[in-house]
């Protein structure tokens, strides 16, 4: 219940898979938000939550703690930017936005879409 993902930690690219798993959960939380559900803060009876799993990963994403799991290829920390950006949008925790900005190499690493952001846009002519 304190945040690690044991199935992903057992893999040979554990940091990569923990991040990929969190990205899938972050996408579900984003969908839930649109339906009025706060999946970031939802907890199971034993205290597990998406937010707790993300907070467990923050020292590794921030570079303040070494990753001790197996990681056969170097991890690209830019891969954490989208997860962090979605988490910031879902929770409002400013530290997540700041870390997303730090880890993104390019602006599009933090790119997300929302109905509100796209509502004012029209397709290009001929598109």
C-alpha positions in Angstrom: 0.0 0.0 0.0 3.0 2.4 0.2 3.2 2.8 -3.6 5.6 0.3 -5.3 4.4 -1.8 -8.2 5.7 -5.3 -7.4 4.8 -6.9 -10.8 6.6 -4.1 -12.7 9.6 -4.1 -10.2 10.2 -7.8 -11.1 10.8 -7.0 -14.7 14.1 -6.3 -16.5 13.1 -2.8 -17.4 11.4 -2.0 -14.1 11.6 1.8 -14.1 10.3 1.8 -17.7 7.4 -0.5 -16.9 6.5 1.3 -13.6 6.3 4.5 -15.7 4.3 2.9 -18.5 1.9 1.4 -15.9 1.5 4.8 -14.2 0.8 6.4 -17.6 -2.0 4.0 -18.2 -3.5 4.7 -14.8 -3.0 8.4 -15.3 -5.0 8.2 -18.5 -7.8 6.4 -16.7 -7.7 9.0 -14.0 -8.0 11.7 -16.6 -11.1 10.0 -18.1 -12.5 9.5 -14.6 -12.1 13.2 -13.9 -14.3 14.0 -16.8 -17.0 11.8 -15.4 -16.8 13.3 -11.9 -14.5 10.6 -10.3 -11.2 11.4 -8.6 -9.3 8.3 -9.3 -6.0 9.9 -8.3 -7.1 10.0 -4.6 -9.4 7.0 -4.6 -8.0 4.4 -2.2 -8.6 0.7 -1.8 -9.5 -0.6 1.6 -5.8 -1.3 2.3 -4.7 2.2 1.3 -3.5 1.7 -2.3 -4.0 4.6 -4.8 -2.7 5.9 -8.1 -1.4 9.0 -6.3 0.5 6.9 -3.7 2.1 5.0 -6.5 3.1 8.2 -8.2 4.5 9.7 -5.0 6.5 6.6 -4.5 8.1 7.2 -7.9 8.8 11.0 -7.4 12.3 10.6 -5.8 13.4 8.6 -8.8 11.9 11.0 -11.3 13.5 13.9 -9.5 16.9 12.2 -9.3 17.1 12.5 -5.6 17.1 8.7 -5.1 18.8 6.0 -7.2 16.7 3.4 -8.9 17.7 0.0 -7.4 15.5 -2.1 -9.5 16.7 -3.9 -12.6 16.9 -1.6 -15.7 18.8 -3.2 -18.5 18.6 -0.1 -20.7 19.0 3.5 -19.6 15.7 5.2 -18.7 14.8 8.4 -20.5 13.4 10.6 -17.8 11.5 12.6 -20.4 9.2 9.6 -20.4 8.0 10.7 -17.0 6.9 14.1 -18.1 3.5 13.2 -19.5 2.6 11.1 -16.4 3.7 14.0 -14.2 1.7 16.5 -16.3 -1.4 14.4 -16.1 -1.0 14.0 -12.4 -0.6 17.8 -12.0 -3.8 18.3 -14.0 -5.6 15.8 -11.9 -4.4 16.8 -8.5 -3.3 20.4 -8.8 0.0 19.6 -7.0 2.4 22.3 -8.4 5.5 20.2 -7.7 4.3 17.7 -10.3 4.1 20.4 -13.0 7.6 21.7 -12.1 9.1 18.2 -12.3 7.3 17.6 -15.6 8.9 20.7 -17.0 12.3 19.7 -15.7 12.1 16.2 -17.1 10.7 17.2 -20.5 13.3 17.7 -23.2 10.8 19.1 -25.6 7.4 20.9 -25.0 5.5 18.0 -26.6 6.7 15.6 -23.9 4.1 17.3 -21.7 1.4 17.5 -24.4 -2.1 16.4 -23.3 -5.5 16.9 -24.9 -8.7 17.9 -23.3 -12.2 18.6 -24.6 -11.9 22.2 -23.3 -8.5 22.7 -25.0 -9.8 21.4 -28.3 -13.3 22.9 -28.3 -12.2 26.2 -29.8 -10.1 24.6 -32.6 -11.4 23.9 -36.1 -9.8 21.5 -38.5 -7.5 23.1 -41.1 -9.0 23.7 -44.6 -9.0 20.6 -46.7 -8.5 18.4 -43.6 
